[in-house]
Each structure stands twice: as C-alpha cells, then as structure tokens.
Amino acid sequence: MPDPLNTPAAELPVRRLGPGDLDRCVALSVDRHWAPEERKWLFLLENAEVYAIDAPSGDLAGTVTLTRYGTTAAGIGMMLVATRYGGRGLGRRLMTHVLDTAGDATVFLWATEFGRPLYEKLGFETVGVTEARVGRLRVGDDPVRTRPADLDADLDADLDADLGALLALDGEVFGADRAELLARLFAFAEEVRVTEDETGLTGYAVSWRNGGTLFIGPVVADDEEAAHALVIDLARRADGLVRIDADRSRPSLLHRLGERGLSEAFSTCFMVRGGRPMPGDRARMFAPMMLAMG
C-alpha cells in the first residue's frame, strides 16, 4: 500500500477493521501510551464501525470508531494516530471519512486537549466537560436502593418486563434507538441494576470490566440521589479500581464521589458537530456507556 510518509493524506485508503485486527489496535494504543484495553477494543470491533489506515509495516497508522444510532445520532471515538505518523494529516483523513459515513446524524465525541483543535476545525463545538473519576470507591453501610435487572429474555423473542421497560426508558433518555447495542452490552457486563417506583423502572446503570478496572456506565436516573445509589450498589462488587465518567455540570455528584475515593484522572471536552442539540433528555443521563461510544 502507499507509504503514509510519502502519499498525500487525502488519498490514503481507509478500511474497516474486524475482530481479527484486535492485536493491531492494542499495539496502536500502547504506542500512544494508552492502556491496552483488549476487552474494550474487542467490544468496539464487534459492535461499532472501526476504521483504519494501514502502515506499510502491517501495523496500523491510525484508527477511528463510529457508532451509529440509526440516522439520529452517531458517536466518534478512539481517534489514534501512531506516533511516527503524527502531524501528517492522517487524523483529518480518518475524521473526514467517518463524518461522511455518518451522514446527517447529530455527531458527538469526547476530545482530549490534544485532539480538540482538529475537531474544532471540522465544525465541532464544546458543549460540556467530562471528568474521568477513578479510585477504590468506599461504599460504607449505605442501604441497597436498587435491584438486579432481569435481562434473560432474547431480543428476538418476547421481551420480559424489565428488558422492555429498560429499553423504552433508555430510548426516551438517550433520544435514539440503541436497543441492539444495549443487549450486547448487557451480555458483556458484570451487572445491570435498576431503580423503580410504583409506576415501574425509573433508572438503570451498568458495570463492565476492562482490565483491572470496573467501569460504570451508562447511568440513567431521575435525579442525583438515584444515580448515586446505582453507582454505589454496583461498586459493592468491585475488587479493585472503579471508574465513572461524569459531566462537570453535576458538581454535587462529583463531590460525593470524591468523598468516597474517586478522584479526577483526566478530563475531556464533550463536543457536538455544529453545536446541534443532542436528542433525548440529557438531564437524566448521568454517565455514558463509554467515551468511545456515548
């Protein structure tokens, strides 16, 4: 293939990756001094659209992921360019490819300070700041306020009460259909817990493991108290580090998590292309599934 060192970036071929490219994706993460995240990469390769530019060596020169939620919304993530190919326009080439693929959807992403200038040039605007909170969460003697979700039903069969209600709730809050992706996340997850009142389910949260860290997200809840309860109850089963990504517009929740041992590891800018409003009810979305997907 053409050498990215000598070929104009706009002419470089972009191909879609599959699970067989897992080792190359992990190697690229390590090259950029990111955690390997094999399990997360495999989930993305199986459930999102992962695109790449190949290097002549057989490694990956760069990657980007696109998760489409119908025609309504699309999330971009894992935009990585190998160290030796930085500054040659590969990032713009990959971003242009996925933006063309996303069509008229509302496109969003979480940007590091390093990547934000490129995204701004491509029309993205910062609409929030998200903190990655990591630590050994102290749960104390708080009463359990949630219960495990009953998610045994197959999406191709009749939905049981929990699954049907949970997917309906998520569709209302997220504002786009991600039922199929959630079903796969539930199979991938450690646990799913829900809150409810006399009318039925009012919120849910998922924990999933990536290396030695228990990630918590998405978190959907009516209010901060319910969101806090979901996080604490999921963290009871953690045997190591816990991570949750929460917006700075939730200062009280962040403070409470900080008191329990979760400190800020880094922050990212939540950006939306063209500053378009996100669909759904963001007031009830307390944490995304993962920054790479939304």
C-alpha positions as a Markdown table, in Angstrom:
| # | Residue | x | y | z |
|---|---|---|---|---|
| 1 | Met | 0.0 | 0.0 | 0.0 |
| 2 | Pro | 1.1 | 3.6 | -0.3 |
| 3 | Asp | 3.5 | 4.8 | 2.4 |
| 4 | Pro | 1.8 | 7.4 | 4.6 |
| 5 | Leu | 5.1 | 9.3 | 4.8 |
| 6 | Asn | 5.0 | 10.0 | 1.0 |
| 7 | Thr | 1.3 | 9.9 | 0.0 |
| 8 | Pro | -1.0 | 12.9 | 0.5 |
| 9 | Ala | -3.2 | 12.0 | 3.4 |
| 10 | Ala | -6.4 | 12.8 | 1.5 |
| 11 | Glu | -5.5 | 10.0 | -0.9 |
| 12 | Leu | -4.9 | 7.3 | 1.7 |
| 13 | Pro | -7.2 | 4.3 | 1.6 |
| 14 | Val | -9.3 | 3.8 | 4.8 |
| 15 | Arg | -10.6 | 0.3 | 5.5 |
| 16 | Arg | -13.0 | -1.2 | 8.1 |
| 17 | Leu | -11.5 | -3.4 | 10.7 |
| 18 | Gly | -12.8 | -6.6 | 12.3 |
| 19 | Pro | -12.1 | -8.7 | 15.4 |
| 20 | Gly | -9.0 | -10.2 | 13.6 |
| 21 | Asp | -7.4 | -6.7 | 13.9 |
| 22 | Leu | -7.5 | -6.7 | 17.7 |
| 23 | Asp | -3.8 | -7.2 | 18.2 |
| 24 | Arg | -3.0 | -4.3 | 15.9 |
| 25 | Cys | -5.5 | -2.0 | 17.7 |
| 26 | Val | -3.9 | -2.9 | 21.1 |
| 27 | Ala | -0.4 | -2.2 | 19.7 |
| 28 | Leu | -1.6 | 1.2 | 18.5 |
| 29 | Ser | -3.0 | 2.1 | 21.9 |
| 30 | Val | 0.3 | 1.1 | 23.5 |
| 31 | Asp | 2.2 | 3.1 | 21.0 |
| 32 | Arg | 0.2 | 6.2 | 22.1 |
| 33 | His | 0.8 | 5.4 | 25.8 |
| 34 | Trp | -2.9 | 4.4 | 26.3 |
| 35 | Ala | -3.9 | 1.4 | 28.3 |
| 36 | Pro | -4.1 | -1.8 | 26.0 |
| 37 | Glu | -7.8 | -2.2 | 26.7 |
| 38 | Glu | -8.1 | -5.5 | 24.8 |
| 39 | Arg | -11.6 | -6.2 | 26.1 |
| 40 | Lys | -12.9 | -2.8 | 25.2 |
| 41 | Trp | -11.3 | -2.9 | 21.7 |
| 42 | Leu | -12.9 | -6.3 | 21.0 |
| 43 | Phe | -16.3 | -4.9 | 22.0 |
| 44 | Leu | -15.8 | -2.0 | 19.7 |
| 45 | Leu | -14.6 | -4.2 | 16.8 |
| 46 | Glu | -17.7 | -6.4 | 17.2 |
| 47 | Asn | -20.3 | -3.7 | 17.8 |
| 48 | Ala | -19.1 | -0.4 | 16.2 |
| 49 | Glu | -17.6 | 0.6 | 12.9 |
| 50 | Val | -13.8 | 0.7 | 13.4 |
| 51 | Tyr | -11.8 | 2.3 | 10.5 |
| 52 | Ala | -8.1 | 2.4 | 10.0 |
| 53 | Ile | -5.2 | 3.4 | 7.7 |
| 54 | Asp | -2.7 | 0.7 | 7.4 |
| 55 | Ala | 1.1 | 1.3 | 7.7 |
| 56 | Pro | 3.4 | -0.4 | 5.3 |
| 57 | Ser | 4.8 | -2.5 | 8.1 |
| 58 | Gly | 1.5 | -4.2 | 8.6 |
| 59 | Asp | 0.7 | -2.2 | 11.8 |
| 60 | Leu | -2.0 | 0.4 | 11.9 |
| 61 | Ala | -1.1 | 4.0 | 11.2 |
| 62 | Gly | -4.3 | 5.3 | 12.7 |
| 63 | Thr | -7.8 | 4.3 | 13.8 |
| 64 | Val | -11.2 | 5.9 | 14.5 |
| 65 | Thr | -14.5 | 4.4 | 15.6 |
| 66 | Leu | -18.1 | 5.3 | 14.6 |
| 67 | Thr | -21.2 | 4.1 | 16.5 |
| 68 | Arg | -24.4 | 4.9 | 14.6 |
| 69 | Tyr | -27.7 | 5.1 | 16.4 |
| 70 | Gly | -30.0 | 4.9 | 13.4 |
| 71 | Thr | -30.0 | 8.1 | 11.5 |
| 72 | Thr | -30.5 | 10.2 | 14.6 |
| 73 | Ala | -27.1 | 10.3 | 16.3 |
| 74 | Ala | -23.5 | 9.0 | 15.9 |
| 75 | Gly | -20.6 | 8.8 | 18.3 |
| 76 | Ile | -16.9 | 9.1 | 17.3 |
| 77 | Gly | -14.1 | 7.7 | 19.4 |
| 78 | Met | -10.6 | 6.0 | 19.5 |
| 79 | Met | -9.1 | 8.5 | 17.1 |
| 80 | Leu | -5.5 | 7.4 | 17.3 |
| 81 | Val | -2.5 | 8.1 | 15.0 |
| 82 | Ala | 0.7 | 6.2 | 15.5 |
| 83 | Thr | 3.5 | 8.3 | 17.0 |
| 84 | Arg | 5.7 | 8.0 | 13.9 |
| 85 | Tyr | 2.9 | 9.3 | 11.6 |
| 86 | Gly | 1.8 | 12.2 | 13.6 |
| 87 | Gly | 1.4 | 15.6 | 12.0 |
| 88 | Arg | 0.8 | 14.3 | 8.5 |
| 89 | Gly | -3.0 | 14.7 | 8.2 |
| 90 | Leu | -4.0 | 11.1 | 9.0 |
| 91 | Gly | -6.3 | 12.3 | 11.8 |
| 92 | Arg | -8.2 | 14.6 | 9.4 |
| 93 | Arg | -8.4 | 11.9 | 6.8 |
| 94 | Leu | -9.9 | 9.4 | 9.2 |
| 95 | Met | -12.3 | 12.0 | 10.7 |
| 96 | Thr | -13.5 | 13.1 | 7.2 |
| 97 | His | -14.2 | 9.5 | 6.3 |
| 98 | Val | -16.4 | 8.9 | 9.4 |
| 99 | Leu | -18.2 | 12.2 | 9.1 |
| 100 | Asp | -19.1 | 11.4 | 5.5 |
| 101 | Thr | -20.3 | 8.0 | 6.7 |
| 102 | Ala | -22.4 | 9.5 | 9.5 |
| 103 | Gly | -24.5 | 11.5 | 7.1 |
| 104 | Asp | -27.0 | 13.9 | 8.6 |
| 105 | Ala | -26.8 | 12.4 | 12.1 |
| 106 | Thr | -26.0 | 14.6 | 15.2 |
| 107 | Val | -22.3 | 13.6 | 15.7 |
| 108 | Phe | -20.7 | 13.9 | 19.1 |
| 109 | Leu | -17.4 | 12.9 | 20.7 |
| 110 | Trp | -15.2 | 13.4 | 23.7 |
| 111 | Ala | -12.0 | 15.2 | 23.0 |
| 112 | Thr | -8.7 | 15.5 | 24.8 |
| 113 | Glu | -6.9 | 18.8 | 24.7 |
| 114 | Phe | -4.5 | 17.3 | 22.1 |
| 115 | Gly | -7.4 | 16.4 | 19.7 |
| 116 | Arg | -9.7 | 19.4 | 20.3 |
| 117 | Pro | -8.1 | 21.8 | 17.8 |
| 118 | Leu | -8.6 | 19.3 | 14.9 |
| 119 | Tyr | -12.3 | 18.8 | 15.9 |
| 120 | Glu | -12.9 | 22.5 | 16.1 |
| 121 | Lys | -11.6 | 22.9 | 12.6 |
| 122 | Leu | -14.1 | 20.2 | 11.5 |
| 123 | Gly | -17.0 | 22.1 | 13.0 |
| 124 | Phe | -17.3 | 20.6 | 16.5 |
| 125 | Glu | -18.2 | 22.8 | 19.4 |
| 126 | Thr | -17.6 | 22.2 | 23.1 |
| 127 | Val | -20.9 | 21.8 | 25.0 |
| 128 | Gly | -19.6 | 20.3 | 28.2 |
| 129 | Val | -16.6 | 18.9 | 30.2 |
| 130 | Thr | -16.5 | 15.4 | 31.5 |
| 131 | Glu | -14.3 | 14.1 | 34.3 |
| 132 | Ala | -13.0 | 10.6 | 34.4 |
| 133 | Arg | -13.2 | 9.7 | 38.1 |
| 134 | Val | -11.1 | 6.7 | 39.2 |
| 135 | Gly | -10.3 | 5.1 | 42.5 |
| 136 | Arg | -11.2 | 2.5 | 45.1 |
| 137 | Leu | -14.8 | 3.5 | 45.9 |
| 138 | Arg | -15.8 | 3.3 | 49.5 |
| 139 | Val | -19.4 | 2.1 | 49.7 |
| 140 | Gly | -19.8 | 2.2 | 53.5 |
| 141 | Asp | -23.0 | 0.9 | 55.1 |
| 142 | Asp | -25.4 | 2.6 | 52.7 |
| 143 | Pro | -28.7 | 0.7 | 52.3 |
| 144 | Val | -29.1 | -1.0 | 49.0 |
| 145 | Arg | -31.6 | 1.0 | 47.0 |
| 146 | Thr | -31.6 | -0.8 | 43.7 |
| 147 | Arg | -32.1 | -4.4 | 42.4 |
| 148 | Pro | -30.5 | -6.5 | 39.7 |
| 149 | Ala | -32.3 | -6.3 | 36.4 |
| 150 | Asp | -33.9 | -9.4 | 34.9 |
| 151 | Leu | -32.5 | -9.5 | 31.4 |
| 152 | Asp | -32.7 | -13.1 | 30.5 |
| 153 | Ala | -35.0 | -12.5 | 27.5 |
| 154 | Asp | -33.7 | -12.7 | 24.0 |
| 155 | Leu | -34.3 | -9.6 | 21.9 |
| 156 | Asp | -35.7 | -11.8 | 19.1 |
| 157 | Ala | -38.3 | -13.2 | 21.5 |
| 158 | Asp | -40.9 | -11.6 | 23.7 |
| 159 | Leu | -39.3 | -9.1 | 25.9 |
| 160 | Asp | -39.8 | -9.6 | 29.6 |
| 161 | Ala | -41.0 | -6.7 | 31.7 |
| 162 | Asp | -37.6 | -5.5 | 32.8 |
| 163 | Leu | -35.9 | -5.6 | 29.5 |
| 164 | Gly | -38.8 | -4.0 | 27.6 |
| 165 | Ala | -39.1 | -1.2 | 30.2 |
| 166 | Leu | -35.4 | -0.6 | 30.3 |
| 167 | Leu | -35.0 | -0.3 | 26.6 |
| 168 | Ala | -38.0 | 2.1 | 26.4 |
| 169 | Leu | -36.6 | 4.2 | 29.2 |
| 170 | Asp | -33.2 | 4.4 | 27.5 |
| 171 | Gly | -34.7 | 5.3 | 24.2 |
| 172 | Glu | -36.6 | 8.2 | 25.8 |
| 173 | Val | -33.5 | 9.5 | 27.7 |
| 174 | Phe | -30.8 | 8.8 | 25.0 |
| 175 | Gly | -33.2 | 10.0 | 22.2 |
| 176 | Ala | -32.1 | 7.4 | 19.7 |
| 177 | Asp | -32.6 | 3.6 | 19.4 |
| 178 | Arg | -29.7 | 1.7 | 20.8 |
| 179 | Ala | -31.6 | -1.4 | 21.9 |
| 180 | Glu | -29.4 | -3.8 | 20.0 |
| 181 | Leu | -26.2 | -2.3 | 21.3 |
| 182 | Leu | -27.5 | -2.4 | 24.9 |
| 183 | Ala | -28.5 | -6.0 | 24.6 |
| 184 | Arg | -24.9 | -6.8 | 23.6 |
| 185 | Leu | -23.6 | -4.6 | 26.4 |
| 186 | Phe | -25.8 | -6.5 | 29.0 |
| 187 | Ala | -24.2 | -9.7 | 27.8 |
| 188 | Phe | -20.7 | -8.1 | 28.1 |
| 189 | Ala | -21.4 | -6.5 | 31.5 |
| 190 | Glu | -20.7 | -7.6 | 35.1 |
| 191 | Glu | -24.1 | -6.4 | 36.3 |
| 192 | Val | -27.1 | -4.3 | 35.5 |
| 193 | Arg | -29.1 | -2.7 | 38.3 |
| 194 | Val | -32.3 | -0.7 | 38.2 |
| 195 | Thr | -34.3 | 1.8 | 40.3 |
| 196 | Glu | -38.1 | 1.8 | 40.4 |
| 197 | Asp | -41.2 | 3.3 | 41.9 |
| 198 | Glu | -44.9 | 2.4 | 41.8 |
| 199 | Thr | -45.0 | 3.2 | 38.1 |
| 200 | Gly | -42.2 | 0.9 | 37.1 |
| 201 | Leu | -38.5 | 1.4 | 36.2 |
| 202 | Thr | -37.1 | 4.9 | 36.7 |
| 203 | Gly | -33.4 | 4.3 | 36.1 |
| 204 | Tyr | -30.6 | 1.8 | 35.4 |
| 205 | Ala | -26.8 | 1.5 | 35.4 |
| 206 | Val | -24.3 | -1.0 | 34.0 |
| 207 | Ser | -20.9 | -2.1 | 35.3 |
| 208 | Trp | -18.4 | -3.7 | 32.9 |
| 209 | Arg | -14.8 | -4.7 | 33.3 |
| 210 | Asn | -11.9 | -3.6 | 31.3 |
| 211 | Gly | -8.5 | -4.9 | 32.6 |
| 212 | Gly | -8.4 | -4.4 | 36.3 |
| 213 | Thr | -10.9 | -1.6 | 36.4 |
| 214 | Leu | -14.7 | -1.8 | 36.8 |
| 215 | Phe | -16.3 | 0.8 | 34.6 |
| 216 | Ile | -19.8 | 2.1 | 35.5 |
| 217 | Gly | -21.9 | 3.4 | 32.6 |
| 218 | Pro | -24.3 | 4.2 | 31.3 |
| 219 | Val | -26.1 | 5.6 | 34.3 |
| 220 | Val | -29.7 | 6.8 | 33.7 |
| 221 | Ala | -31.7 | 8.2 | 36.6 |
| 222 | Asp | -34.4 | 10.6 | 37.6 |
| 223 | Asp | -32.2 | 12.5 | 40.0 |
| 224 | Glu | -28.8 | 12.6 | 41.6 |
| 225 | Glu | -29.8 | 10.5 | 44.6 |
| 226 | Ala | -30.9 | 7.7 | 42.4 |
| 227 | Ala | -27.8 | 8.0 | 40.2 |
| 228 | His | -25.6 | 7.9 | 43.4 |
| 229 | Ala | -27.4 | 4.8 | 44.7 |
| 230 | Leu | -26.9 | 3.0 | 41.4 |
| 231 | Val | -23.2 | 3.7 | 41.4 |
| 232 | Ile | -22.7 | 2.7 | 45.0 |
| 233 | Asp | -24.6 | -0.5 | 44.6 |
| 234 | Leu | -22.7 | -1.5 | 41.5 |
| 235 | Ala | -19.4 | -0.6 | 43.2 |
| 236 | Arg | -20.1 | -3.0 | 46.1 |
| 237 | Arg | -19.0 | -5.9 | 43.9 |
| 238 | Ala | -15.7 | -4.2 | 42.8 |
| 239 | Asp | -12.5 | -5.8 | 43.9 |
| 240 | Gly | -10.2 | -3.0 | 42.5 |
| 241 | Leu | -10.4 | 0.3 | 40.8 |
| 242 | Val | -13.7 | 1.8 | 39.8 |
| 243 | Arg | -14.2 | 4.4 | 37.0 |
| 244 | Ile | -17.1 | 6.6 | 36.0 |
| 245 | Asp | -17.2 | 9.4 | 33.5 |
| 246 | Ala | -19.5 | 12.2 | 34.7 |
| 247 | Asp | -20.1 | 15.8 | 33.5 |
| 248 | Arg | -18.9 | 18.8 | 35.4 |
| 249 | Ser | -22.5 | 20.0 | 35.3 |
| 250 | Arg | -23.0 | 17.5 | 38.2 |
| 251 | Pro | -20.7 | 19.2 | 40.8 |
| 252 | Ser | -22.6 | 17.7 | 43.8 |
| 253 | Leu | -22.4 | 14.2 | 42.5 |
| 254 | Leu | -18.7 | 14.6 | 41.7 |
| 255 | His | -18.1 | 15.9 | 45.2 |
| 256 | Arg | -19.9 | 12.9 | 46.7 |
| 257 | Leu | -17.9 | 10.5 | 44.5 |
| 258 | Gly | -14.7 | 12.3 | 45.5 |
| 259 | Glu | -15.5 | 11.9 | 49.2 |
| 260 | Arg | -15.8 | 8.2 | 48.6 |
| 261 | Gly | -12.4 | 7.9 | 46.9 |
| 262 | Leu | -12.9 | 8.6 | 43.2 |
| 263 | Ser | -10.5 | 11.4 | 42.1 |
| 264 | Glu | -10.2 | 13.1 | 38.8 |
| 265 | Ala | -7.8 | 11.2 | 36.5 |
| 266 | Phe | -8.3 | 13.4 | 33.4 |
| 267 | Ser | -11.0 | 15.5 | 31.7 |
| 268 | Thr | -12.3 | 15.6 | 28.2 |
| 269 | Cys | -14.5 | 18.1 | 26.3 |
| 270 | Phe | -17.9 | 16.9 | 25.1 |
| 271 | Met | -18.2 | 18.2 | 21.6 |
| 272 | Val | -21.1 | 18.2 | 19.1 |
| 273 | Arg | -20.7 | 19.0 | 15.4 |
| 274 | Gly | -22.3 | 22.3 | 14.6 |
| 275 | Gly | -23.4 | 22.8 | 18.2 |
| 276 | Arg | -26.6 | 20.9 | 17.4 |
| 277 | Pro | -28.7 | 19.9 | 20.3 |
| 278 | Met | -28.4 | 16.4 | 21.5 |
| 279 | Pro | -31.5 | 14.3 | 21.2 |
| 280 | Gly | -33.3 | 12.9 | 24.3 |
| 281 | Asp | -33.4 | 14.1 | 27.9 |
| 282 | Arg | -29.8 | 14.8 | 28.9 |
| 283 | Ala | -30.9 | 15.8 | 32.4 |
| 284 | Arg | -31.4 | 12.1 | 33.2 |
| 285 | Met | -28.2 | 10.9 | 31.5 |
| 286 | Phe | -25.6 | 10.9 | 34.4 |
| 287 | Ala | -22.8 | 8.9 | 32.6 |
| 288 | Pro | -22.2 | 7.5 | 29.1 |
| 289 | Met | -21.7 | 3.9 | 28.2 |
| 290 | Met | -18.1 | 4.7 | 27.4 |
| 291 | Leu | -16.4 | 7.8 | 25.9 |
| 292 | Ala | -15.7 | 5.9 | 22.7 |
| 293 | Met | -19.4 | 5.2 | 22.0 |
| 294 | Gly | -21.7 | 7.6 | 24.0 |
